[in-house]
Amino acid sequence: MRRGEVYAYEPVLSRPRQSTKRLIVSADAINAIDEMSTVLTLRLEDEDPGGLLIVRIGEHGWAAVPSIGESLRRRMGERLGAATQEEMEHVDNALRAALDL
């Protein structure tokens, strides 16, 4: 599991019209620690919700920075692809703006 990869997520409770795709945003040094049960992710929306903190991730959808949170590794399913370097730079900029870094 690496930063920038997109996975299908299997939630405990599914919510209608809520995407189950996740973009991993935690650092690879953290992702490499198997003992950690979670990784940091952004939810990928199927439709553009609009706003400055939304980043298009190819055909996977729109990464919603306000949705940042922990995702359980054991619930991460199939790897669907990965964001490009340019897309991750936009994600990084949106994260810095949202967190005032």
Buried (B, 14 or more C-beta within 10 A) or exposed (E): BEBBBBBBBBEEEEEEEEBBBBBBBBEEEBBEEEEEEBBBBBBBBEEEEEEEBBBBBEEBBBBBBEBBEEBBBEBBEEEBBBBEEEBBEBBEBBBEEEEEE
